[in-house]
Amino acid sequence: MPIPHGLPDAATQGVESKMPSYYKDFTVLHESEPIGRQEFIDAFAWEDEDGSPQPFNFNGICLPEDYFLHCATYGLAELKIAGEEKVDVLSLCAPEMARSFRLDYDYFYPSAFLIAQTEKSMFHAYTKGDQGIGLYELNTGGLEPEGRYLAASFTDLYIKGIGIERLTELR
């Protein structure tokens, strides 16, 4: 469920006992410290021309709550799919990278919220595509970037493994 306005305080919600770790096919290569609520707020805090704070809303796509809660519990990670040598290492992106992505690719993806980047410069973003709102792999290398549907949410792909086979398909 996306967060419509603002961020919950993960520490007061007992998140640590509710959030599972990554799907069994992911190998964690590196992890960071958990990301605090304020870091997300600071990364996405922008004001309109009148100085009024704006919500974390990218043209109707809001910050995915499951992604925020996961980062607040576990931090960011570099992940590899177990046993696959041809698959990129995935790096979950810090909030400030998601903001930069929005600014850099707003023309092509006005509603994309960056979740991860791969070694081969593919991006995983929560956005609206041909299968509705969900997690898509975006190729930004062409003149008209295209997106490939991966899963309905961060939790589905990274925690439950739904759609993980799409990451191993030849591109």
N, C-alpha and C positions, 0 to 999 in steps of 0.2 A: 504494500500500500504506500503510495507516495505521500510525503508530508506536504500538506497544502500551504501552511503558513508557519514558518519557524521550525525549530528542531526540538525533539524531546530531550530531556536530560537523561541520558542512558544510565548514569550511575544511580539515579533514584528509582529506576524501574526494575532493578534486579536482572539486568540483561545478561550478565555473565552466566547465569544458570539456564537461560533460555536459548542462547545463540549457539548453534552447533558449529563445529569447525568445517574445514573444506572437505569436499567430496573425496572419497578414497582414491580416485585415480589421479588426483593432483599431488605432486610432491612439492613441499614448501622449501624453496631455496634460501629465502631470507624473509624475515619479518621485522616490522618496525614496532615501536611502542604504540599503544592505542591512541587514537586521535580524539582529542577533546572536542566537546560541543563548540567551544569558542573558536577553535581553528576553522571549523566549517563556517561559522558565522563570519569570521574575519575574511575568509576567502571569497565568500559570496555577498559580502556587505557592499551594496552599492546603492546610491541614492539617485532619484530622478532629478531633473533640472531644478526643481523647487526645494531640494534637500530632504525629501521624504524617503525613509527607508523602503526598499522594494523587497517583496517576498522572493524566496528561492523558486522561481517559476520561470521556465524557459518556454514561452509561448504555449502554455497549457501543460507542459511536462514538468512535474515537480521533482525535487530531490527524492530519489527512492529511499524510503525509510529503512528497508532491509539493508541497503548498502551502508547507510549512516550507522545503524546499530551494530553492524558487523565491524566496521572500522573503529567504533567506540569501544568495542570489546577486544578485538584482536589486532587492530592496527592494519597496516598495509603489508602486502606480501608479493614476492616474486614466486610464480608458480610454474611448474612444468607438468605436463600430463605424463604419468608414470608409464615407462616402457616405450614411449614414442620418441624417436630420435629426430624425426622430421618436423615436429611441432615446435612452434615458437615458445619461448619463455614469456609468460604473461606477467606484466607488472601492474598491480592495482595502482591507480593514480591518486595522488594527493589532491585535496580539494582545490588548491590553487592551479593545478594542471587542468582540472575540469573547467575552471573559469577561463583559462587561456584558450583551451580548445573551443569553447563557446565563442570567444571573441575572434579566433582565427577562422573558424569554419561556419560562422553564423549564416553566411550566404547560402551554403548547401544544406546545412542542418540547423535551422533556426530553433529547433527544440531539443537538441541533443545534450545529454548529460553524460560526460565521459566517465567510464568505470575503469577501463584498463587499456594498456597499450602493449603490443607485441614487439618482438625483436625485428620483425619484418614490416614495421610501420603500419600495422593494421590496428584499428581502434575498436574497442567494445564500448558501446554507448547505449544508454537507456533513451529511446527515442520512439517516434512514430514512423512506421514503414509500411510495406505492403501487407504485413500481417497484423497491423494495429500497433499499439504501444507495447514495447518489450525491449529486450536486449538484442542489439544488432551488431554485427561485425562490419565496420565501415572501411572502405578502401578510399583513401583521400588522394591517391596518386594520379588519377585521371582528370580530364577537364570536367567531367560530370561524374562525381563520385557516386558509388552505389553502395547499398547496404544489404547484408545477408542476415536473415533472421536466425538467431541462436536459441533464445528461450524467452519465456514470459517475464523473467525477473532475475536479479542477481542471485537470489536464493535458489531458484530453480537450476541455474547453470553451475554456480560455484559450490553450492552446498549439497543439493540433491543430485546433481549430475545429469539433469534433464537437458538434452541438447549437446552434451559433451562430444558425441560422435561427430557433430558438425565441425568441431575444431580440428579433427583429424582427417577430414576429407581433403582431397587435393583441391587447391584453389585454381 
